[in-house]
Amino acid sequence: MSKIKIQTAAPTTGRLRYVCDFLFNQVLNVEWVTVDAPLTKDVIRLSNENDASIELHTCGLLFERGIQVDRRNEMEQILKHMVSTDSFNITHNGFDVIFFCLSRYEEYLPGDLDVHGRYMAKSSALFKSEAIEIPVVDRLIHDLRNKLLTLLIETEVTTGGLLSTIDVDLPYYRKYLKFPYYLNKIKYPVDPYDTYNEINMAHQKIGVTPIYFILSDGNTRFEVIQRYKKTGVRQLISTIRASPSSIGVHPMYSSVTDTKAMQRSIEAFKNYTSEKPLKSRQHYLRLSLPGTYRLLLQNEIKADYSLGYAECCGFRAGTAQPFQWYDIQAEKTTELMLYPLIAMDVTLKNYMELNPNQASKKLEELKTTIKHYGGNFTLLWHNSSLSHIDGWKDYRDVYFNFLINYSPCANRKKTVSEN
């Protein structure tokens, strides 16, 4: 393994360690150590074992604590310059941008929320910079890899693999409904939402294991799963497990900030599956920082798949790479791994109002970007969206064709010399 020295004049902070761990340990597979050096405070030097080096200039975001309101505007201007000049240069505030994006720094500050209390894309610096579909962090990593090559340091990065996830909000359309709900849903001889065998067979053909997130019981109008008999949910779990797959918890709507609701969601999952959940996705993608992630950690969730916008596709954190959540208020790296969501069925059809051809094109564009710069394409589809009703019929081919055309062999390591 290659080794690199990180030299700074300022004391090494948790933020700098966080960025270096993400870049060098997780993504690039490069060993690193920090070394004090007589440098100006706005410089970070990267050097190899022979002391050949490159210098990175920083705006100081990595060497302070807490949230500074002015930083959001400053980082927005830096991002706008990168995008407008198509210059994603790691030596000019690159480390600061990476921390800003991954930590979701701006989401600790006031921003526009939608009717579900979700932070909206239009409030983000990436959206305002016209970079929501540009993996800014991954492009900076691409530049860093090329610069490290001048120091004779070879790197690796995982190219674009597919993480296929299925949200089960409505397990069935008419089967296993309690009285009186089934009275209104009896006109289809075959249950339209029972698409699990099709989903499992499609994934077996491409060698990808899907992850199912099954909604927990709740007491709001956004949780209809309480309409189903327990035998129905258990039958669903049995059907899913009949094929290679993974199951995660889909906490109830109010769990975003409610400790008891989150605990009830976890307990419901345990009762249905006889196991403790390790993966999670928030219902309606509802997140509130830092509260939601802290609740997940308290319930021993190891990985979350909620980090995406409902109203648009793209890169909410500027990357397709999984990364650990950094709790800014506590100024520490946590054990919670975040898997950024790239695209969702409801986003394509309802929010962006794309027809099937346009939706397919959008997915292909995002796939091409991810395969070039690395990371995972995390896709969210609902079992109910693969039905023939409610306007979804023509979108079935969008989903299944995307699976078929997403080469499973893409998920491998790539050296910088292959670019």
N, C-alpha and C positions, 0 to 999 in steps of 0.2 A: 504494500500500500504506500502511495506517495505521502509525503509529509510537508506541511506548510506552517510557517510561523506567522502569527498575527501580532503586529507591533503597534502599540498606541502609547501616547503620553499620558492619557487619562486612565484612571483605574478601570479595569475590566468590569463591566456591568452585566446584570442579568440579561439585559436586552441584547448586548453584543454577543454574549454566549449563546443566546437563543438563535440569533441569525446564523452564527457560525455552525452551531449544531445542525440546523436545518440544511444549510448549504453543503457543508463538507461531510458531515456524518451520514445524513439521511439521503441526500440527492447525489452528491458527487463521489462519495466513497474516498475521501481524502482525510488523512489524519492531520490534526491541527493542535497547536499549543499557543498560548499567549505569552508575549515577552514585552516587558517595559522597554521603552525606547525614547530618546530625546527628540521627540517630534512635536510639531505644533498640535494644538488640541483638535484641529479640524482635519487631521490626516490619520488614516489607518494604512499601515504598510503590510503587504503580503510578500513574504520572501521564502525562497527555497533553502535547502540545506547548504547551498553554496553562496547564500546571501544575495543572489540576484533577486530583484524585487520589482513590484509595481505599487503605486500609491493610489489610494482611494480617498477622495475628498468627501467630507460629511458635513451636514448642516447641524449636527449635534444632537439629533433626536435620540440616538442610542446612549447618550451619556447624561440623560436627565431622568427624573422620576415624575410619575403622575401624568395628567392630561393637561396640555396647554392649548387653549382655544385657538390661538394664532397659528398653531402648527397645521391645522386643517387647511387653511388658505394657502400656507406656504407649500405644503405638499401637493395641493391641487395645481399650483403654478408650475411646480417641477414636473408633474405628470403631463400637463398640457404641453410643455416644451418638448418632452421626450416624444410624445405622440405626433406633434406638429412637424417636428424635424426628423421623425423616424430614427431617433438616436437613443437607443436603450443602452447607454454606456454605464457600466458598473462603477467606473471611476468617478462619476459625478453624482453623488448622493444616492448611489445604487443601494447600499446597505440600509439607508434610511427609508427608502421607498419600500424595500422588502419588509422591513419591520412594520411600517405603517399599514401595508396591505394585509399581512398575515395576522397581525394583532387585532385587526378591525378597530383601530384607534378611533376613527371617526364615529363609530357606532356607540361610543361612550358619550358623545356630544349630542345636543338636540338635533333632530332631523325630522323630515316628513314621515309620518306613519300612515299606513292604509287602514281600512276599516277593521282589520284583524290585529292592529297594533304592530304590524311588521315594518321594519325599517325599509324604506323604499329606495329603489335603485337610483332614482333621480336626485337623491340627496348625496350620493356618493361621489367622491372625487374622480373615480374611474369613469363613471357615467358622464360627468361634466366635462371630462377630458376626451370623450368619445372613444373610450378604451375599454368598455365593458365586455367586448368580445375579443379583446387583445390580452393574452396572458402576460401581463407586464412583468411579473416576477420571473416567469419562465424565460422570457426574452432576456432579462438581465442575467439570469443564470447562463444562458447561451453565450452571452458576451464574456462572462467571467470564465467560462471553460476555455474560450479561445485565448484569453489573456494568460491563463494559467499554462497553456501550452507553450507560450514563449518562455516560461520558467522551467520548461521540460517536465511539467507535472501533468500526467494524463489523468483523465477523469472518466466516470461512467454516469449514465443517467437512464432511468427507465423510460422507454418510449411508450406511446399511447396504448395502454390496455383498456379493456372495457369492464366497467363495474356496472352490472345491470341490476337495478333494484325495482321491486314491485311493492307499491303501497296498497294495502288491502283495507280500504275504508268501508266498502260494501261487499262483504264476503259472497253473498248470493243475491239474486234479484227476487226470487220467489221461494226458494227452498229454505227450510228451517226457520221461517219467520214465525214469530209469536202472534197470537190473536191480539188485536184485529188486523194487524198490518198486512197479512197475506191476502186479505179479501180484495185489496186494490191491485194485486199483482198476480193475476192468474191467466193472462191472455197468451203467454208464450209457452209452448209445449216443452221447449228446452231452455233451461235457465241461462239467460244471456250473459250473466256475470261469472258463470262457472267456466272460466277460460284457463284453468290451471294446467290441465294436461297439455294444451297447446303451448303454453309458456314453457313448461318443463321440457317438452320434446324439442322445441326450437333451441333451447339452451344446450341440450345434450348434443345436438348436431354440430354446434360450434365449439363445444368443449369449455363453456363458461358456466360457472355456478351462480345462479341468481340469488339475491338476498330479498326475502319477503319481510315487510314491516306490517305487522298486524295491529290494527287500531284497538286500543283499550276501551273498556266500558267508560262512559262518562254521563254527565247529567245535563248537557247542553244540547241545543239543536244541531250542533256540529258533529255529534257522535251518535250515529244511528245504529251502531253495532249492538246496543242493548235491545234492539228489536228482534235479535236472533236468539234462538234456543242455544244453550250451552253445547248441546250435542252437535249443532251445526258448526260451531267454531272448532270443536274438537275434530269433527270430520274434515274440516278445512286443513287443519294442521296435519292430520293423517295423510291427506292427499298431497300436500306439499312435500312431506318427508318421504313419500313414495319415490321421489326422484331426487338426485343430488341437489341440495339447496341449503341455504342458511336462513335462519329466522331471527329477526330483531324486534324490539318493542317499538310501538308507535304510540307514544304517550298521549293522553287525552288533551283536548284543546286547552283547558285551563292550567295544564301542568307547566306552562312557560314560566310562571313565577310562583306557583302554588306548591309548597312542599308536600302537603297531604295528597294533592292530586297526582303529583309525580310518584309518590310512594304507592298510591292505589294502582296506578298504571303498572308499576313494576310487579306488585303482588298479583294483579290479574294475569300478567304474562306467566308468572311462576305457576299459578293454578292451572292454566291451560296447557303448559308445556312441561311442567315438572323440572324446569331448569331456570337458572338465573340469566337474564339477558345481558349480553356484552355489547350489542350494537343497538343504536337508536336513531330514529328520525322523528322530529317534532311534527305533530299534526298541523296542517296548513303551513308548514315551514316556519312556525312561530318561534322567534328567538328574542331574548332580551339579555343583553350583556351587562354585567357578568353573571346575572342570576341563573339563567337557564343552564349554562354549562357547569356552574357550581352544583346545581341540583343533580345533574347527571353524574358528576364525580362523587357526590355523596351517596349515590345509589350504585356505585361501582361500575358504571358504564365505561367501556374502554374506547369506543369509537362512535362518532356521530356523523350522520349523513344529511344534515339539515341546511348546510351553508350554501344557499343559492337564493336567487330572487324569484318570486312567483311571476312577476310581470315581464321578465326578459330572460333570455338565455345568456350564457357567458361565464365570466370569471369574477365572482363577488370578491374574492380575496386575491385576484390577480394571478392565480395559479391553478393548474390541474393536478398538482402534487398534493398528496396527503401531508398534513403537518400537525404538530402538537399545538394545543391552545395555550397562548400566553395570557395570563391573568394580569392585566395592567395595574389594577388597583392593588393587588398583592405583590406586583413586580416579580413574578416567578413563572417558570415553565411548568405546565401541568402534565399529567399522564394521559389526558384526553386527546385522542387522535381525531382530527377533523378531515373528512373526505369531501372536498368541494363538489357541489352539485352543478353540473354543466347545463343540462336541459331537462325539461319536464313536459309531459304530454299536454297538460292543461295550459301551460305557458304558450306552447306553439299554437294550439287551436283557439283558445278563448282569449288570452291576454294579448298575444301578438296578432291574432286573427289571420293566421297563415293557412292557405289551402293545403291539401296533402302534398302537392308538388313543391310548394314553397317550403313546407316543413321539412321535407326530405332534403332539399337543397341546403337549408340552414344546418341541419345535422351533419351533412357531409362537409360543409365549410368548417365547422367546429372540429370535426374529426381530423381533417387535414392539418389544422393548426396544432392540435394536441399531438398528433403523430410526429410532427416536425420538432416541436419544442419539448416534448416529454410530458409525463404525467398520466393520469387516468381519465377516461371519459366516463363520468358517473351519470347514468341515465335513469330517470324516474318515469315509470309508467304505472298506471293503475289497471288491475284486472278488469274493472268495469269499463275502462276505455278501449278494451279489445272486444267489446260487444258489437252487435249490429244495430244498436238502438241509440237514441239521443244524439244523433249526428256523428257518431264515431265510426260508422261502418267503413268509410273511405280512408280512415287513418290507421286501420289495421295493417295495411301493406306498408305504411311508413315505418311502423315498428318492426315488423318481421323482416322486411328487406334490409333495414339497418342492421339488425342482428346478423343476418346471413353475410352481409358485405363487410362486417367488422372482423378482420382477420385475427384469430386468437393468437397467432404466432407473433403479433406485434408487441406483445408484452415481454420485452427482453431488454438487456442492457446494451447501450450504444456508446461507443467511444467517440471522443470529439473528432477524431480523424475521419469519421464516417459522414460528417456534415458537409 
